[in-house]
């Protein structure tokens, strides 16, 4: 009997379009012999849609037409079944579009990848692929991620976090602190975004003001850290869970500027590459590294994955300072663009095989979670005398 997998993509995120590409890549990569795959599009207003058009990449050229030709649904748990219910519910007819056995989120960015969607699935108690709520949230917040990794002895660059509400009150103080504690050049980025959105390098005070204002357009908190001027960027994916995980091949993305941009990742391939997501970006694969560098990066990738208690597949992005060969973890993508399938193909693991493993890991975690006691079969309210609804104040201690 086939496993019914609901692949969720889109959502209220600046990486919405990238998620559509990644999600549909996954939809078409699942083995048809093992799975019945239901594509579920999440609009920018966080409404879920199903239908024939939802599974076709060409339909996303006109989102309004796609939505008009699709049906809105809600995910509802009914006993041990997880149904996609038509919304609004009509008085007559079957309200159930279909049921799913497992949720498979392929979403990127805030409001979806950051634990929000994972929390929704966990609330419904549906098995879901990928990182759990905490790992998703920590992985999205670059400052918290760095703090956790630093505590585990994993090399990261020192940084400064600034919130917008504080910055507008003391702009000069923050600028002075950055100049004194970090010094130019610096890189400024939103604290909780991926896909190279909102990032600029500043080499002087005027450029720093501009970079900060630009980053604050995308997030209420930003990160400022020292920019490595002689930089190599290396990416490595990890597949597994906190017990057992393996590393993929390493790649070196090719950027057209000092930092890898959104344009480099998703657009620069032109019309022919337009639907390939991260798999269509320019890269050197495998990266030209020494044997020692490759093994160090792959080992650090697995350590990072386990330190953050990740699950499924993730991509860890590294920086090498070419002046001294120091290696740093830059960030983790808990749901990487294109699910980083191309990095696994390079070590002999097909996209379909990687998806199989992610489903296995999701079901394993679900079994383990069912063994944990979350509530007791008791009702203290039944034996209480409220005496005017005093709430907690009326409880004897």
N, C-alpha and C positions, 0 to 999 in steps of 0.2 A: 504493500500500500504506500502510495506516495505521500511525502511530507508536504503539507500546504504552507508555503512560505510567503508572508506578506513583506514585500520590499518597499520600505518607506523612503521617500526622497523629496527634496525641495525644502519648504519651510521659510519662516520669517528671518532670513539671514542675508547678509551681503554676498554670501557664497551660494545663493539659491540656484543660479544657473549651473554652476559647477557640480552641485549635488544632483541635478537632473541628469547630467551627462554620466556621472559616476553610477547613479542608481540604475539607469537603463543599461549601462555596460554589465552590471551585475545580473540584472533581470535576464539578459540574453546569454549569460555565461553558465547559469545553473544547468545541471544535467537534467534533461527532460525525462530520463528514465527513473530518476529518484524523486523529483520534486514537481509539484504543481505551483507555479510562481504567480502571485497576484501583485502587479505593480500598483502602488498607492501613492498618488501625487499629493503633497502638502503644499497648498498655495501660500503666497506671501502673507495672507491673513490667517494662516494656520488652519484652514479648512481642508479636509481630506476628500479626494476624488478618485473614482474608479471608472473603468470603461475602456473601450477599444482604443480610443485616442491616447490614453494615458501611457500606453506602452510604446508609442511611436515618437521617436526623437523629432521628426519633421513637424509634428503637431505643436511643438513648443515655440515655433516661430511666431505663433499668434495665441497667446495664453487665454485671452478672452474667448476666442472661438473654441479652444480646447475645453474650457470650463463649461461653456454652454452645451457642449456635446457630451459631457460626462455626468456622473451622478455623485452627489455628495454623500458621504457615509460617516458613521461613527463606529469606533471600535468598542464593543460591549461584551463583557463577560456574562455568560449565562450558564451557571453551573461549571462544568469543566470545559465548556466550549467558548471560543473567542470569535464572536460574530461581527461581521461588517454589516451594520444596519443602515438602510437608506434613511437619509434625513432631508427634509422633514418626513416623518412616518405618515404614510397614507392609511386611511381607515380600512381599505380593502386591499387584498393581495398580500403576498409574502414579503415581509419587510427585510428579510435577510438576503443580502447580495451573495455572500459566501462566508465560510468560516476559515480561520487560519490556525495552524498549529504553532507557528513561531513567527516572531517579528524580526525583521532584518533591516535595521536602520542604515541607510547610506546617505547621511546628512553631514553637512559641513558648517561650522561656525556657531556663533552665539544663537541662543534660543532653541537649538536643536542638538548639536553635538556636545554641548556643555553640560549634559546631564538632565536637561529639561525633558527631552523626549524619552530618555531612559527611565526617568522617574515616573513618567506616565505609564510606561510598560510595566514597571515594577509594581505600581499601584494596582494595576489590573491583574498582576501575577501571571502574565504571559511570558513564556521563555523568549528571550531576545538575544541576538548575536552582538558581539562586541563588548566594549568596556561597560562596567557597572556605573552607577550614578557618581560615586565619589571619584573614581579614576577619570571619568569623563570631565568632571568639573575641575579637578586639579590639573589635568592635561591641558585644558583650555586656558587656564589662568597662568600666564608665563611666569609671573612673579612667585606664585605659590609653588609651581612646578620646580623652579630653580631652588627655592628654599628646601623642598623635600629632597631633591637630588644632592644638594650641597651637604645636607645632613647625612647622606649615605656615602659621602666621599666621592661622588661622581663630579668630574670637572665641569663647571659652568662659569660664565663671566659674571663678575660683580655688576650689580645694576641698582637703579633707583626707581621706585614706583611713585607716581604722582597722580592724585585725584583732581578732577577738574574743579570741584568746589573749593579745594585748598589753593589751587594754582591761581584762580582769579583773584584771591585775596592777597597773595604774596608772590606775584610773578617775579619780581626782581630778586627776592630771596632764593627762589628755586633756580633761577638762572645762575646766580652766583654759586650756589651749592654744586650745580652740575659742573661749572667751570673749575671749581676748586677740587672737587672730589673725583671727577671723571676726566675732565679736560677733553678738548677737541682732538680728533673728530669723534662724534658720538652718533649712535643710531637711535632713532625714536620710533616707537611702534605702539599700537594699541595693545593693552595687556591681555586681551582675550579674543584676538582674531587670528585667522590663518590666511592661507593663499596670498601672502605678501600684500595684504590690503592695509593702507594707511601708513606705510613705512617710508621714512626719509632719512638720509644722512645729513648731518649738519657739521660744517667745518668752522663756523664762526657764529657770533651772537645773533646776527640778523637771520641766518639760516636756521638757527636753533628755535627762535620765536616762530618762524614759519612752520617748521617741522612739528612743533608741539601743537600749534593750532590745527594743523592738518590731521594729526593723529586723534585729537579730541573730537573730530567730526564723526569718528567711528566708535568711540568708546568713552566711558566716563573716567577710566583709569588708563594711564600710559606707562610705558617702560622706557627708561633711558639707560643705555649701556655704552661702553667703549666700542667704537667701530674698529674692527681689524682691517687695516689698510692693505695688507698683502694676504688676501683671503682665498681659500678654496672651500667650497661648500660640498659636502658629501652626505648622501642620504642612504639609510639602511632600514629595511623593514624587519619586523619581528612577528612571528606567528606562534600562538600558544596561550598559556595562562601563567599564573604565579608559580605553578608547580613545574611545568616543563615548557620551554620556549626555544625556538630556533631562529637564527638570523638569515636573512636573504643575501643576495649579492649586493654590492655597493654601487651606487651611481654618482656621477658628478654632473649636476645640472649646468647647462650653459646659459649664462645671463648676458643680456645686451648692455647692462649698466653695471654699477658697482654692487647692486643687490639684485637678487632674483626677483623679478616683478610678476604681478598678475598677468601682464601681457606676455612675458616669457613663458609662464606656466600653461596658459590656456588659449591664447589668441594668436601668438606669433607664427603658428603653423599654417595660417591661412585657411581658406575655405575648405580645402581638402582635408585638413587636420581638425576642422572645427568641432567635430563630435567625438574626438578621442580623449578629451580631458588631459590629465597629467600624462597619460600614455603617449600623447602626441607631442609633448614638450621636447626641446632639444636637450640631449644628454650624452655623456660618455658612459657606456655600460658594457662591461664592467669598468669602474673607475680605475684610472692608472695610479695605483697605490703600491707601496712596497708590501711584501708579505706581512711584515710586522704592523704596518699601519692598518691594513685590511683586517687583521685579526683583532687589533686593539679596538677598532671601531665596531666590529661585530660583537665583541664581548661587552663593550659599553652599551650597545643598543639593547642587548638582552638584560643587562643589569638595570638599565633605565626602565624598561618595560616591567620588570618584576618589582622594582622599587615603588612604582606607581600602581601596582596591583592591576595591571592591564589584562585584557582578555580579547581573544580574536586576533585581528591584525592591526598593527599600528606602524607608522613610519617615524623614525627618529632622524632629525636633521642635525648634522654636525658642522662645525667650523674648524678648519686647520689654519693656524697662523703660519704662513710660509716662511716668515722670518726666523722662527724658532721651532717649527714643527709641533707646537702644542695643539692638542685636540680638545675641543669643548663641545658639550651637548648644547645645541641652540634651542630646540623645541621638539615636542612630540606632537604628532597628528594622530589622535586616537581613532579617527576614521579618515584615512588618507585619500587624497584624490585618486580616482580609478582603483581604489583599494590597493594601490601599489602592486597590482597583479604582475606587471612587467618585471618587477624585481624578483618575483618568485619564478617566473618563466625562465629567468636567467640561471636558476639553479635546478631546473628540471621539474618544477612543480607548476602544473597548469592552473589557470584561473578556476576551472571547475573543481579541481582537487583542493585548492585553497578554500573555496566556498564550502566544500564538504567538511573540511576541518573546522571551520568557523561554526557550522551547524552543530557538529559533534560537541564542541566546547560549550556552546550555548545550552544544549540539553544536559551536559554534565553539570554545569553550574546550577541549572534548575533542579536537578536531582539532589544536589548537595544542599541547596537552600531549603528544600522540603524537609530535610532532616533537622533543621534548626527550629527550636521552640520560640515563637514570637508572641504567644498569648496563652493564658491559662483559662481552663474551663471553670471559671468562678465569676460570681457577680456580686461585688460588694455593695452595689446600689440596692439590691433586693432586701438587704437586712438593715438598711440605714433609715433613720428617722430624720427627715429634712427640717421639720419645724420652721417652715417659712422660707425654704430654699436658700439656706445660708451658704451653700456651696462648700468649698474647702474649709471655710472658717468654722463650720459646724462639726468637723471631724475631730474626735478625741485623739490626743496624742499621748 
